[in-house]
């Protein structure tokens, strides 16, 4: 898409079953195609962020909250993140319905509660909520999933499948690249 630049972007994520990691990887590949040196990494594996010029940070969201690892990452690196361009994302809602039974935008109502706090401390340049994926055959992670697995829940209670919108993810990466290019 464009020539290679010297600016580096870290796409850091917290993912429980891999769907959010897949979104982060896709964002990094797309940003790389725009000529930025983009790297995708689990927040738990990132120790030094000083060499990056911008950040895209995301997490799976459960019960309207980011995973604890994502919150720890932001708190640990808050000073550096607040001084550089940051974009935020989450994944989590399941299914294909864009509007819930009350007429509300599903992606809007699924916005993690942390986004308000992060807006005041990091001043993100943008945020997105993406649909996620769920495979009931994957082993449960965490206490809530283990309890859920033991409960008698109807088979159709949660939509099963991969609902990630790759076109929307690519489009957002393109927006980030265009905005960041103007800042460089």
C-alpha positions, 0 to 999 in steps of 0.5 A: 500500500505504501513505502516502509516507514520507520514508525513502529506500532504495537498492537497489544491484546488480552485474549481468552480463547484466541478471537481477540488475538486474531483481531489484533494479528489482523490489525497488525498485518494491515498496519504493516501493509501500510508501511508501519512496523506493526507487531501484535503481542499478548499484553502479558508478553510485552515488557518494554514499550518505549521503542514504539511510536503508537499503540492499538490496545485491545481485550476480550470483554466479558460482562462489559469489562476488559480482561484483567491482563489488559487493565494491568498492562495499561496501568503499568504503562500509563505514563508512556501510553498517555504521551503517544497515539493510542487506539482501543478495541474490544471484542465480545458480542456474539451473533449477527444482530446489529440491534438488540430487542430494544432497538439498541446498537449491540456494538455500542451497548457492548462497549467496555466500562474501562473505555470511559476511564481510559478516555480521560487518562490516555485520550485515545484517538479512536475506539471500536467494539468488534463481534467475537467468536465462541466455540463451546467445545473449547475448555473453559477458562476462569471460574465463571466459564467453568460454572457456566459449563456445568449449568443446564443451559439450552444449546441455543442460549449463546450463538456459536461461531465466528462473528468477527467482521474482517472487513470492519477490522480492515477498515479500522486499521486503514483509518488508524494508518491514515490518521497516524500517517498525518501525525508522523 
